[in-house]
Amino acid sequence: MGVSRRAVRFVSALAGDDSHLVKTLRPSYERLLVWSTRGQGLLQTVNGRERFRIDPRHRMHLLETYEPAVAAYLRERVRRGSCCVNARAHFGIYTLCLSEWAERSP
């Protein structure tokens, strides 16, 4: 995580996510993130293994740790070319992971 993201988290934690300051600055910060990634998205890592580029405005939905035991179970069983269905995908963390695992090289 870059210095700027750490600083923003610090200010947000100090002032509070619902503070007037944070609510006022958030849209500008999000535009800066979109601009700084040149439309390619922020690189996020889930469970220390899966890496995805996501729209910075949705960064809070892709958690750094997300059910690691379930992810490990699925990762071991999904093979290249597997047909995967993720019913009731909330923000699609498993959808992204299943897609990666089914496309990976043998």
N, C-alpha and C positions, 0 to 999 in steps of 0.2 A: 504494500500500500504506500503510495507516495506521501511525501511530507504534507502536501496540501490536504489530502483526505484525512490524515491524522489530525491536522489542525482544525478542520471542519468538525470532526467528531468531538474534539475537545470542547470547542465553542458550543456545539449543540448540547453536549452533556452538561456543561456549566450553565448555560442560559436556559436549557430545557427545550425539547423538540417543539413544544407548543408556544414558545415565547414569541413575542412580536418581532424581535430581532431575527430569529431563525426563520420565521414565516416570511419575512420581508426579503431576506437574502437567498432563500432556497431556490426560487426560480432562476435567479442570475447564476447561482452556483451550478444548477443543472444544465443551463445553456453552455456554461464554460466547460463542463464535462463533455457534453456532446461535441462541442467545437474541438476540444483538445484530443478527442479520440478520432477525429476526422471522419465521423460517421461509422467507424468500425466497431464501436462498442467498447465497454470496459472489460478487461480481462478479469474474470472471477474464477476462483478455484473452489470446488466443492469437495469436502472430505479429504483435502490434501492431494487429490488425484485428478479428478475431472476438471478440465479447464474449458471455459466458455466465454465468448464475447457477448455481452448483453447491452441493451439500451441503458445508459446510465440512469435514466429516470425510473427504472425498475430494479435498481441494484439492491434495494432492501428486501426484495422477494427471493433472491438467490443467496441462500445462507451459506456461510463458510463450512458449517457442519450441519449435515442433514441426514439423520437416521443412518449412521455409518454401518451398523450391522445389517440392515435391510439392503443397503447399497452393495455391500460386500457379497451378500447372498446372491443378489441378482447378477452382479458383475461376473461371478464364477460360473453362472449358468447360461448367460446369453452368449451365443456364438455368432460368428460372422454370418450374415445372411438371415439371421433369425427374424421372424415376424413377431413384433411386439405390440401389444395393445395396453395402453395406460388409461383405463376408464377412470373418470372423476379426477382428472389431472387438475390440481389446484393452480399452481403457477408453473407447472410443467418441469420441475427439477428432474423427476424420473424420466419424463419424456425425452429431455435432452440427453440424459445418461444412456437410456436404452438405445437411442439413435446412434450415439457414439460407439457403444459396445457392439451393436449389430453391424456397424460399418468397419470396425477395426480390422487390421491385417491379421492373418492367421499366426 
